[in-house]
């Protein structure tokens, strides 16, 4: 026996009337931003405890010493201290700009850094692209280790190796030159050889470390792009040109901006260790000059003014190239 159930038309849904919200009272509708921020800090206090040592380091060793830069505008002497030494304004900057050594040391610093940037900057990119294409993973790891190893060698040891290899009497290089009928060359005493030795040894020591950065960026590229390119008949060089290089271009841009922003800050230790009385015309740079006039001659205010001048130039270059990169629709620091 079946029972017929009549199905009526569906009951129409009556829309609910919108509820009127109570008017907000100014100053009482939301909790204060300061209170909510404090609650977030208290909720994640463990993270802030981990962050505290780094913040303390930055404040103590990076920001607090900046107050001492005022001696660049004073005639500083240790007896009067920072605040009681007489104020001389821009006198030390004017002295440096009109000194007979200004043109030479600025030209040496710019030449070494500019040539080094043009020569050394592309080398780790090329090495990373080559190593990334190696078919054997074992051979790839071995190659990375060999290229990266010089980064662990101390600058003092590297300069000692340069002295031994290029010695005019017992150096391997001069023995090879004599073996082919040439005359031994006093490399460390010839001004024209200082820049090639410095830049070449710098490339050998630091290219492997920079290569690791680009290899890490290459691993972020989607492998399916290479697979699709192989199916379309692209060879290895075409894949490097159209996939790998565009993939790491943001990293290249960022590192180039940082390198340009450091162009006036040539490493002091290596230059000073390679410096001799004979190669001073090409080896005297801003940092070694600051060391000599500041510590050896005790002209503290004058050396501080030169260091501040150097830092301002680096900052201007960093801001300029970052602005250019942003206008060119490339990656930028901010």
Helices and strands as residue ranges (DSSP letters): H 33-43, H 45-58, I 59-63, G 64-73, E 74-75, H 81-84, E 86-87, H 91-97, H 102-132, H 137-149, G 150-152, H 155-165, H 172-179, G 187-189, H 191-218, H 223-231, H 236-239, I 240-244, H 245-260, H 268-274, H 280-283, H 286-291, I 292-296, H 300-327
